[in-house]
Amino acid sequence: MATVLRAAGLYVEVHDDHFRQDALDPEWLTAVGEKNWIVVTRDERIRYNVAEKQAIRRAKVRAFVLAAQAICVQKCWLRFFSERFRRFGEQ
């Protein structure tokens, strides 16, 4: 995902570059909210877990959960989001 977003000209941070791979979602989501980053994830479970949803709300995290697992579908979504992210940066 990061490669596609970078190719679209976006500045991208990768979870594992900043947090342990086994970091609890509420922990890293809080840190992401403090940095005002936008989350793009393929982790569909995040939208069903109460603690994770609360962490997203509390930290005011802007998040996109990509539910489709087919790589071509993901790339289409990423192109779509890269346009939206540019608009976030302009605000």
Protein Blocks (a to p, Z undefined) as FASTA:
>chain_A
ZZmmmmnopacddfklmbcfklcfklmmmmmmmnopacddfblklmmmmklmmmmmmnop
acdddfblbfklmmmmmmmmmmmmmmmmmZZ
